[in-house]
Amino acid sequence: MEDKLFWAAIALLALVILWAAWRYWRFYQREHFVCPQCGHRWKPPLGQMVFSVNAVEGKVLRCPHCGEKVYVEPVKDR
């Protein structure tokens, strides 16, 4: 019984990781951020996306151009 529970937990963890990877891939294909301070448009590195603070729809990120830590919401690519 414990063996089945272990493998079920592993399968669930794998599904969560695959879902998160798909979401980030989808973001990089369709969206970017725009700094409200300087107007710079960018797609943050994966590490910054994973470890940044989530807030409502957007994230709190540091702009690579002006260095300000700002709340940004994703904007669809054209």
C-alpha positions in Angstrom: 0.0 0.0 0.0 2.8 2.4 0.9 4.5 1.7 -2.5 1.3 2.7 -4.4 1.0 5.9 -2.4 4.6 6.8 -3.0 4.2 6.4 -6.8 1.0 8.3 -6.8 2.7 11.2 -5.1 5.6 11.0 -7.6 3.1 11.0 -10.5 1.3 14.0 -9.0 4.5 15.9 -8.5 5.6 15.2 -12.1 2.2 16.5 -13.4 2.6 19.7 -11.4 6.1 20.2 -12.8 5.0 19.6 -16.3 2.0 22.0 -15.9 4.3 24.7 -14.6 6.8 24.2 -17.4 4.0 24.4 -20.0 2.7 27.7 -18.4 6.2 29.3 -18.6 6.7 28.1 -22.1 3.4 29.6 -23.1 4.3 32.9 -21.5 7.6 33.1 -23.4 5.7 32.4 -26.6 3.0 35.0 -26.2 3.7 37.6 -23.5 6.2 40.1 -22.1 6.4 42.8 -19.4 6.6 46.6 -19.7 8.2 48.6 -16.9 5.8 51.4 -15.7 8.8 53.5 -14.7 10.8 53.6 -18.0 8.7 51.8 -20.6 11.3 49.1 -21.2 9.8 45.8 -22.6 11.4 42.5 -21.6 10.9 38.8 -21.0 12.6 37.9 -17.7 14.9 34.9 -17.3 13.2 31.7 -16.1 14.8 31.9 -12.7 13.5 35.3 -12.1 10.0 34.2 -13.2 10.0 31.2 -10.9 11.4 33.0 -7.8 9.7 36.4 -8.1 6.7 37.4 -6.0 3.4 36.7 -7.6 0.8 39.5 -7.1 -2.8 39.3 -8.4 -2.3 39.0 -12.2 1.3 40.1 -12.5 4.6 39.9 -10.7 7.0 42.1 -8.7 10.2 42.2 -10.8 13.3 44.3 -11.1 13.5 46.1 -14.5 16.8 45.2 -16.3 16.9 48.7 -17.8 16.3 51.2 -14.9 16.8 48.8 -12.0 13.5 49.6 -10.2 11.6 46.9 -8.5 8.1 47.3 -9.9 4.7 45.5 -10.1 4.2 44.5 -13.8 1.4 42.6 -15.5 2.0 40.5 -18.6 1.2 42.1 -22.0 0.4 40.1 -25.1 3.0 40.2 -27.9 1.9 41.7 -31.2 
